[in-house]
């Protein structure tokens, strides 16, 4: 199974209307669509750009801002679903703060399929800043998705810094880990990049990193497609990245060939690349929901 996947590194915009946001998204997606990408990964917190169009008093109040964003949720869903269907691609649409119950919200990464189906992964680990807002709560379910015929999993932003959930997803069959992220400081970009490279090496999988950054941090931020080092993979662990120029990085992954390399490595060294006398930890699989039939969104 060969698949072409694209990820972007971009700055955070401030559209003055949803129509302007929709036009920005369509313009942003032009490059991967023209280059035949089958899966397109957008960065975390993409929906927070919509806060710029709210009245000043709501922008200063997270609870009021997130409440107002719920009114735009149907338009958000329709926008990305329509693009996915129109162009025959799968879109990992960053994240949106979705109301979970009164006054509380979860950070949700939506995945839109070309046949109109929709699945999602909620963020499990909150940053210090997210906790301080007092209105965001973590999700409680890990998932592995069948995306474009390939088993993939999502670690949303801060989630990519925690090894056990990622390992559980890979133990449950994920071949590709998708990491939509947002950074405001150079140290954040470095921490996420190091985490992604570590999980590619530890779990013998590909990692696709898409990043939105504050203007001051963008020059130190790269989108990338990463792989384990050695054994037929890249000697550096980086297949492609935006360090080569441009906002987008696009890679062709041969999952069948790479999968054989992964299985050979795991059989020899165990799931974490070290010699092991025991099999994979079955307990980790019990906490991962495998999404085979995606849900239609309303």
N, C-alpha and C positions, 0 to 999 in steps of 0.2 A: 504494500500500500504506500503510494507516494502522495505527499500532500505539500502544497505551497502555502506558507503561513507568513503573515506580515504583522509587524509591531511598530509603533510610532513613539518618538520622543518629541514632545511639544510643550509650549508654554500654556499657562492658564489664561483663557480669554474672558472677556466680560461683555457678552452680547446684550443688546438693549431690548430684545424681544425673542420669543421662541422661534419666530420665522428666521431671524438673524442666526440663531443657534443652529437651526436645521440647515441653513445654507452653509454655515461654517463646516458642519459635519460632512455634507455632500462634497464640498470642495476638498476637505481633508482626505476623504476616502478615494479621491480620484486616482491617486498614484497606485495604491494597491489594486484597485479594480482594473486599471489599464494594464497592469502587469500580471493579471491572472491569478491573484491570490484567492485561495479557497476558504481560508480562515483569516479574519482580520481582528487584531487585538487592540482595543483602545484603553487608555489609562484609567486608573482609579479616580473617583470623585469627579468624574466628568460632569455629572449633573449639578455640581456646586457652582459651575459657571452660570447657571440660571439664576442664582441668588442676585447677580448683578442687576437683573431687571426688576427686582422687587423694590418697594418703597424703602427709604432710608431707615425708618423705624424698625422694619422687619429684618433688614440686613444686619442690624445691630443686636438682634434677639434670635439666637439659634432655634429656640422652640417655635417662634412665629415664622421664621424662614422655612424650616422643615415642614411646618403645617401648610404653608402656602405652596410649597413644591408639590404636595400631593395632588393639587389641582392640575398640575402639568404632567403627572404620571401617565395618563392615557395617551397624551400626545407624544410623549417620550417612547412609549411602547410601539405606537403606530409608526413613528419615524423609522426606528431601526428595523422593525419587522418588514416594512415596505421596501427598504433598501435591500435587505437580505433576500426577499422574494424576487425583486426586480432584477437583481444582478446574480442570483444563484450562488450566494456566498453565506458563510456563517460569520456572524458578528458577535464578538465578546465586547459588550458595550460599557466598559468601565464600571462605574457603580452609581447607585441612586439611593438616597435615604428613604426607605419605605416604612410607613407607619406599621408597627407591630401591635400596639394597643395605645390607648389614650395617652398622649404626651410622650410616647417613646418610639424610637425609630431604630431600624437596623440598616447597615450598609450592605446593599445587595448588588451582586454582579449578575447581570442578565446576559443570556446567550440566545441569540435569535438565529433560527435555521432557515434555509432557503425554502423549505416546505411549509413555513408558517408556524412551526413549533417553537416552544420557548421553555428553557430551564434556567435555574439560577443557583448560585452559591452565595450564602451569606458570610460576612466577615466574622471570624471567631475570636480574634484578639484585637482589642482596642488600644490605640496609642494613648499616651498620657494626655495629649490635647483633646482627643475624642472623649475620654472619660471626664475631663474637666467641663465639657459642655453640659453634662448632666442629663442629656436627652437621648443618647445613643446607647444601645445595648448589644452585646455580642450574640451571634447566632449559635446554634448548638448541633449542627449536622454537617458532617463531611460527605462529599459526593464525588463520584467518578462518572463522567459523561461519555457517551458515544457521540463524538463530534466529527462529522465528515468521514465516518467509518473508522475513526481512531479513538482509542480510550485516552481521555484527557481529564485533568483535574485543575482546579483553580485555587490558588493561594492569594487572597486579596490583600494587597498592601502589606501591613504589619504581619499578616499570617505567614509570610515567607520567611520570617525570622525564627520560626518554631519548628524544629526538626521532626517531632513525633507525628503531628498530623500529616505532614507531607509524606513521611515514610508510610503511614497507614494508607494514604491514597495510592502510592506506588505499589505497595504490597497488594492492594485490591485491583491492580491491573493497569493503572495509569502509565502511559508511555510518554506523555507530554504534560508538563506542568506549566500552566499559564499564570503569569504574575502581572496583573494590572496594578500599578503603583502611582503614588503622588509624593513628591518630595519638596520641601521648602528650604533645606539646608544641604550643603555639600556632604556632611556626615551622614545624612539620611540616605543620600544616593549611594554612598560607599557601602553602608551597612546592608542595603537591599541587594546591591550587586554581589557582594561577598556571600550573602546568604544564598542567592540563586546559584552561584557557581558551586557552593558547597553541596546543595541538594542534588545538582546534576551529577556530581562526582559520587556522592554517597548512594544515590538511588539508581545510578546508571540510566538516567532519563534525559530527555531534552527539556530545557526550560526556556520559555518565551517571555521576555520582559518588555513591557510597555510602560512608559513613564510620562507623567505630566509634572512640570516643575515650575516653581516661581522663576521669574526672569533672572534673578540673581544667581540661581543654582543651575540654570540650564546648561551652561558650558561644561559643567562637570557631570552631566547626566546623559546616559546613552540607553537607547533601546537595543536589545540584543537577543539573539538566539544562541543558547549555550548548550554544551554537550559534555559528557564525561571526557576526560583526557585519555589518550591512548586507545589501544585495542580497536583500531579502525576509525576512531573518532578524531576530532581536532587535537593537535598537540598542545594547543593553548587553552582549550575548553571553550573558545569563542568561535562559532561558525561564521556569523556575520554580526555587525553592529553598526550603529549610526556614526561611529567614529570615522567611518570611511566617507562620510559626507551625506547630506540629506536628512530629512526628518524620518524617513521610513527605512526599515531593514526587512528584507524579504529572503526567506530561505526555503529550499526544497528539501523536505525530509523524507527519506526512504525508511518507513517504519518497519517493513518486513526485514530488510537487511540489517538495520540497526538493532531490531529486536533480537535477531539471532546473536549478535555480539553481546547484547545485554544478558541473554539467558546463559550464554557460555560463561560470561564473567560471574554471574550469580551462582551458577553451579559450582564454579571453582572456588570462589571466595566468599560466598554468602551475599545477602542483599545489600550489605553496606560496604562491599569491596574488601572485606577482611576475611581471613580464613575462619570458617565457622564449622563446628561439629553438630550443630542443630539446624533444623529447618526454619522457615520464616515464622514469625510470631503470629499465630492464627488469631490471637486476641485483637490485634490491630485491625483485622478485617471486619470484626464484628461491629465496629463503629462507623463504617463507611457505607452509605447508601449508594447503590449503583443505579444510575438513571439510564434506563434503556429506552423506555417510551417517554418522550418529552411531553410536557403539558402544553395544550393550546392556551394562549392567554385570551382573556376576555376582550 
